[in-house]
Amino acid sequence: MRNETPHPDSVHLAADAELADTGSQPSEAASDAAAVFSAFEAALNDQKEKYLRLAAEYDNFRKRAVRDRQEAEIKGMGMLIRGLLDALDDLGRFAHVDPSTVDAVTVVTGAELVEKKLLKSLAGHGLEIVNPVDHPFDPAVHEALTTVPAASEAEDHLVAQVYQVGYVFNGQLLRAARVVVKQWTGARADAGPDGQGDGAGSGG
């Protein structure tokens, strides 16, 4: 049998081809890794843009809410003041009358009318006066300054006198009414069944 020796050029070509095949594998892996990184970077940038957009929208919403609340407050105060203008006009007229031509009764009557007009206007906006004479004492809206004896047990903890009325505005306490409260302490210890003394030490 005849033995054939490979030509040197054929051996070199085969070796080069084998090296080329093995060299292409790391190149493909690097390409895949680059593609994955590029996709991850794109997704990250997309999420970042969404976050920045949401943050900007929230900031705009917050600023708009603050502006709307301020505008509503200004509008409400304007309506309140508008309702007081007539009373202020009346008050101004009474403040500049000639005392030599106007008697005291007229001034007092005018002041009462101004007060009624003011209270009526404020009541239309939700103001309530707390004037609890002869009503049970309520610590939520009353401030007890002192107590006085009650004439009977039925009057215990009733308001005897109001030193200063209180005010509630739309359910919010602006100022508690300052009051004097009746307090029942019971019958005298030395009183008998008829309310008189028990007769101890009396002659007879």
Helices and strands as residue ranges (DSSP letters): H 8-95, H 104-123, E 127-130, E 142-149, G 153-155, E 159-164, E 166-169, E 172-175, E 177-183
